[in-house]
Amino acid sequence: MTNDTKPIYDLEERTYQFAKNVRLYIKKLPQIIANIEDGKQLIRASGSVGANYIEANESLSKKDFLMRVKISRKEAKESAFFLRLIYETNSKEYESEGVELFNEAIQLKKILSSIIEKSK
């Protein structure tokens, strides 16, 4: 989502903004071992959502396209998992931003699932 909360319809840009916002969120968290380790996983997964979607758009075949979109969806699900883990194990001050990012991960997963269904 952009700062003015209008949805972004360009999925490559939306996935980029998601990955960027995850990184900005992680930087705010207390530097304890759980946050560091979960943060590393979350950073990888959130970046992979967009990277694999971009690769899907450059794919050479329908089979390759579907595989990349499925990987992107898997990474969105993983992002949601780590976001929930982080916001539920930190103080309340990190909850609302974590929930917002979690909801965006779920929305991306739903969009990617829809793309997969329509591409079959």
N, C-alpha and C positions, 0 to 999 in steps of 0.2 A: 504494500500500500504506500501511497505517497503521503507527504505530510498533510495534505488537505483531505485525506481519507477517500479520495475518488479511486475506484478500482482501476488497475492498469490492465488493459486488454491485450497488450503485447506480452505474451508469455515469457519470451526471452528476457525482457526488461523486468517483468514481475519477479522472475526467479533470481535475477541479479540483485534486485532490491531486497529480496528476502535474505539472501546470503549476506549482503552488506549489513542489514539490520541485525542479523544474528551476531555478527562480529562486534558490532557496537554494543550490543547487550552483554556479550561475554566479557568485554573489557570492564564493565561496571561491577561485575560480581566479585565478592571477596576471593582472594587468591588462596583458597584452601585446596587440598589435594583432590577432593571429589569434584570441585568445580573445574579445576585444571584438566583433569582426565576426561570428565564428561564434556567439557568445553571443546577439547581437541576432537572428540568424536562428532560433536555437533557441528563444528566448523567444517570438517570433512564432508559430512552428510549434506549440510545445507548448500555448500558449493557444488556438490555433485548433482543436485537437483537440476540446476541451470546448465551445468557443463554437459550433462547427458542429454538434456532437451535440445541444446544447440547441436550436439552431434546427431541427434535423431533427425533434425531438420536438414542435415547435410548427408544423410544416409543414401546409399546407392540402391537399396532395395526395400520393399515393404517389410520383409522379414527383419532386416537390420533396423528399420525405423521402429517397429513394434518392440524389439528387444531393448533399444535405447530408451524408449518411453517407459517401458516396464522398470528398467533400472532407475530412471528418474523418479518414478512413483515409489519404488522401494526406499530410495534415499529420503523422500518426503516423509514417509512413514517413520523412518529412523530418526529424522530430525524432530518429529513430533514427540517421539519417545524420550529423547534426551532433553528436549525443552520442558516436558512435563516433570521429568526427574529433577531437573535443575530448579524450576520454580517451586516445586513442592518441598524441596529440601533446603531452601534458603529463606531468609526473613521476608516478611510481607512486602517490604519495599520493592522487591524484585518481581513480585507476583503478577501485577497487571501487565507489564511489558512482556513477561514470559508467556502469559495466557494469550496475549495478542499475537505473538509470534507462533505459538502453538496452533491457534486458530488459522493463521495463514498457511501453516504446513498442512493442516487438514484440508483447507480449500484447494491447495495445489494438488494434493493427493486425489481429490475428487475430480478436478479438471483433467488430470493425467489419466485417471480411470475412464473418464468419458471419452477422451481421445482414443484410448485403447479399444473401447467398445465400438466406437464408430469406425475404427480402422480395420476391424475384423472382416 
